[in-house]
Amino acid sequence: MKKNKYLLMVSSIGVFVLLIVAAVSENFLKDWHAIQGQARTEDGPIEIRLRQVVNNDLRRTDRCVTCHIGMAPGEQITSQLKVAQPHKPVVHDPAVMGCTTCHGGQGQATEMDDAHGDVHFWTEPMLPAKYAYASCGTCHTPLDVPNLASLTSARQAFERLDCYSCHRLDGRGGTIRPGGNVTGMDGPDLSHIGLKGYDAEWYVSHLGKSREGTSEAWKNSFREIGDADLRLLKLLLDTQMGAPKLIEARAQFNSVGCTGCHAVSGFGGQNGPDLSRVGERDPNQL
């Protein structure tokens, strides 16, 4: 009888100790605790707690910002930690859209391997940085993308006509003016114009300002454009969604005739497998 009591007492103490260790580990020894403990704002240390971005429309709850605190809504981190850096400017605000919508991974996890999706049976691991644009096609599927040759000609026309002098496109341009003025013109960034839309009469407006000669910049940088080049510029603007690599990939897909055998989003041949959702499949099964 006493032996059973001692056994029960020892096992109870053992369970109690395990619970204490688990509680300490869960609440004080996690990596994200250490990360947030090093983070500072102008007002001092930040509050150590779980942080998350919730998007009810997309049914996403992402806790990536628990470690990547520089991207958390409302945080102004001054520490020089890699994970404390803010997200670079993109068309979709990560503080609203969340992270896994574009990058993949397991949004509700707070351990690095789990959050990045590098675990068994998780079908949506985080995309490598070089493939970051691949997920854009998940939502933006009805893009009218030309073949690669036409897209290349359109980009060449944009450069040849000196549009980069005033406008920024995918991180390039908008800084150098003809005649040595390096301040550039305050033209809008056109990297996402295909998503936002633009005035179809932009050329008439530009030509009018150039002829009025209200500034030297307008006189020197803008001139009449032929119909062929206007068509190329329209083609380029219509495909600008802030994901140049995705557009190039789709243009290449169109150029080599893949749709002769494969269908994507209901368009294409039927001899090969449908590729509409192939990006969601396990690579080991392809």
C-alpha angles and dihedrals in degrees: 000000000000089000091058091049092052090047091050091047094049093046091048091050089047092052090046091052091048090051091051092049091048092049093049092046093048096046106031113016103053118119092240090058089058092046094051090044089063095046120102137184128194087270095052135258120005125238110269107231143115112287125195146168115228122197110179094185092058093034091235130146110180123185094179088112089065086079099018089057094163088070096048115116112266097006120131103188118187098182116110094234118138092231091047094066117109120243114267114253111281135166093254116055107231089209087065105028097039125221110272093057088075106014103038123218133116106302101194095051122099100190113090099235092043094046093048089050094241092141135103117276095010103127099193109056119177113279116245112252093251089059096044093120093054093088094056089083090061090077104013097058102135095066114141098226120179126215119283096258092055092046091050091050090050092052091047090052091051090054096040092053090053094242089144089069092075106015134059119223123186092336097316133102138010095103111081126063128195113257096041100290104137098185095084129207125289095245119152121266106255098194093108100025092117089064098040098042128228142223108280088209094057093120093056090049093048093047091050092052091047093052092046088056095210090163139013090245092061092045095050103037107040129061138156115299125210124237093252092055092044089057090050092050091050090050090053096046092049091057098047109114102140093264108094095165092054091051091049091049092051091045090052089048089055093044099056094047100248091150089065088079106011130061123216120188091346097311124105143037130324102217093087130045120284108261098193095111101017091119090067094057126100106265089223089064097050 
